[in-house]
Amino acid sequence: MKTLYLDLFSGISGDMLVGALLDLGADFARLERDLAGLGVGGYHLHAARGLRGGISGTKFEVHLEAPGSREHSHAHPHAAAAASAAGPGEAPGAGHGHAPCQEHPHAPGEAPDAGGARDFAAIRDLLAGSALSPWVKTTVTAVFRRLAEAEGRIHDQPPERVHFHEVGAVDSIVDIVGACLALEQLGRPRVLASPVVEGTGWVRCAHGRFPVPTPATVALLAARGVTVSQCAEPHELVTPTGAALLAELVESFGPLSDFRLERVGYGLGTRENHTRPNVLRVLLGETGAAPAAHDWESDAVAVLETNLDDAAPEILGHAAERLLAAGALDVFHTPVQMKKGRPGVLLTVLCAEAEADRLIALMLTETSAFGVRRTRAERRKLRRDFVTVNTAFGPVTVKRGWLDGRVVHAAPEYEACRQAAAAAGVPLPRVYEAARAAVEAGAAGAGG
């Protein structure tokens, strides 16, 4: 099966991905023509070969034609502004051409530019009314939905109310759409990636002074359970745009396996890094057949297990509480028969791979375990969203699970049901029943 592998040893940004796909063989003139179907003007594109760290590749740039626009080109303003704001030891932006944080802070006394700040609904409507292909529309919308959900979690806002600044600007929209158009040119290959490598240091952004990776990048990668390692490069290497593209496009993260290489391309960042070339390497080739295509989400988790034959119930309960509070995705124990016929329990913990060692230490100290087994498991998950249904006891939030374009599960949220039951003075099961009936009757609204 045709497969694209993203080698993330030096991070990723949107413009680097477009440059790498052009270097791989996507046609620049066709990309320009197809981007015209987006219906956004006031910019022109530039792609040229260059060198970073002695590696030859393609630098892709979006230049804004309107002087003084807030929607800057990749070549200069964000990097300069970030550099001037950075304190000692702080990273002056990604060096990939983006501001170091998703939201662009306004200068004192300066009003937000309407063209540079768009909410998710505006971008979704822009895409829906464009002449782009259905696949590109759907994929780009999904990338921006991930960005909206990530920023919504950071600011405790519904995704529909999130206003993008840097990622809503013309150049970043063009990066995301351009990456999807280039993938379409290459036959929409299956996308795999190496483990993610990020830099270190600090950046200044609308959220204040933050360590790398920035809040939006953390939220995007965490939503996919992506394992991240940091290197000695004192700059942001993974931009929010790059993280959103990874979260939506990449099927799985890990080393190459049974990959027959055909072509290689390099997308160039803006700066010369200190410890590694500022390039994104992409490999195009063939892998074995992928599983049957479904639109579910996928990620990988660590499975931690230990057998216990001397744990008091209250100790197990305490350990489970500590593990969940420390970040475990799930904790459960199963009755097992151990050596010499002794009854025991199998304590199992699911967690992000990056959290495994920390939680293993907790298992060893909070239980009588002398050892813990660790394995890696791939997951397939329904895409989820939340809607609000109206019941006789008030509005209730319902979680829906989607597979291949249809809802296959709908589960009322416990906390919403509990509050409605308490307010109405009725038993909790009655609220659950009313919420399920409302879903079946099609009473779900637009929801959040």
Secondary structure as GFF3:
##gff-version 3
##sequence-region A 1 448
A	DSSP	beta_strand	2	7	.	.	.	ID=ss1
A	DSSP	alpha_helix	14	24	.	.	.	ID=ss2
A	DSSP	alpha_helix	28	36	.	.	.	ID=ss3
A	DSSP	beta_strand	43	52	.	.	.	ID=ss4
A	DSSP	beta_strand	55	64	.	.	.	ID=ss5
A	DSSP	alpha_helix	77	85	.	.	.	ID=ss6
A	DSSP	beta_strand	118	119	.	.	.	ID=ss7
A	DSSP	alpha_helix	120	128	.	.	.	ID=ss8
A	DSSP	alpha_helix	134	155	.	.	.	ID=ss9
A	DSSP	three_ten_helix	159	161	.	.	.	ID=ss10
A	DSSP	beta_strand	163	164	.	.	.	ID=ss11
A	DSSP	alpha_helix	170	185	.	.	.	ID=ss12
A	DSSP	beta_strand	190	193	.	.	.	ID=ss13
A	DSSP	beta_strand	196	198	.	.	.	ID=ss14
A	DSSP	beta_strand	202	205	.	.	.	ID=ss15
A	DSSP	beta_strand	208	211	.	.	.	ID=ss16
A	DSSP	alpha_helix	215	224	.	.	.	ID=ss17
A	DSSP	beta_strand	228	230	.	.	.	ID=ss18
A	DSSP	alpha_helix	240	249	.	.	.	ID=ss19
A	DSSP	beta_strand	260	268	.	.	.	ID=ss20
A	DSSP	beta_strand	279	286	.	.	.	ID=ss21
A	DSSP	beta_strand	297	308	.	.	.	ID=ss22
A	DSSP	alpha_helix	313	325	.	.	.	ID=ss23
A	DSSP	beta_strand	330	337	.	.	.	ID=ss24
A	DSSP	three_ten_helix	339	341	.	.	.	ID=ss25
A	DSSP	beta_strand	343	351	.	.	.	ID=ss26
A	DSSP	three_ten_helix	353	355	.	.	.	ID=ss27
A	DSSP	alpha_helix	356	366	.	.	.	ID=ss28
A	DSSP	beta_strand	373	381	.	.	.	ID=ss29
A	DSSP	beta_strand	383	391	.	.	.	ID=ss30
A	DSSP	beta_strand	394	403	.	.	.	ID=ss31
A	DSSP	beta_strand	406	412	.	.	.	ID=ss32
A	DSSP	alpha_helix	414	424	.	.	.	ID=ss33
A	DSSP	alpha_helix	428	440	.	.	.	ID=ss34
###
